[in-house]
């Protein structure tokens, strides 16, 4: 009697597992697409990836967002499993432009420029009744430490404030107001020593002019005052004009 033994084997005569051809699945976290305002801070929410064979897979990303420049940006996420299968996903980010008003407010908040009041009056708020708007008064005392500088800049602020509210139909009053401005500028030049590293006197005077005319209404009043000076003349005062 003859005995026969039969054996079975797969097509490859081995126990090889099926080849993994499925890439991991990436999940982009957070909002996508998303947006933020110009000058803001972008914090990427990242992404996760899961693979049927490997489980959690590391995700890498490329791309940057420059919030200083308005435009559209893309962050690309990539994940690769142990079999070399790769998946990619993207996040689209838009940096939107700020309005001029919002830009100014943002600069005020971070202290780049002084925080100014913009109410509907020419005079503005002057609670201590010293002839200087409180916001400008605060700016002067915060920026300048020398007593002579504070005094000269305050004199300039008072003269500028008067130029806004003077009766432009009164020629004598306009000339008197202008004389006060000229005397204040002369005082600044006498107190700010460029050779000692002080601020340029012309720049110091210009700053007060800019702060005083910080709204459309105030600027128009200042332009009307200057127009009322057309045809008049004056000379640089001599001696000490500081008050």
Secondary structure by P-SEA (a helix, b strand, c coil): cbbbbbbbbccccccccccccccbbbbbcccccccccccbbbbbbcbbbbbccccbbbbbbbbbbccccbbbbbbbbbbbccccbbbbbbbbbbbccccaaaaaaaaaaacccccccccccccccccccccccaaaaaaaaaccccaaaaaaaaaaaaaaaaaaccccccaaaaaaaaaaaaaaaaaaaaccccccccccaaaaaaaaaaaaaccaaaaaaaaaaaaaacccccccccccccc
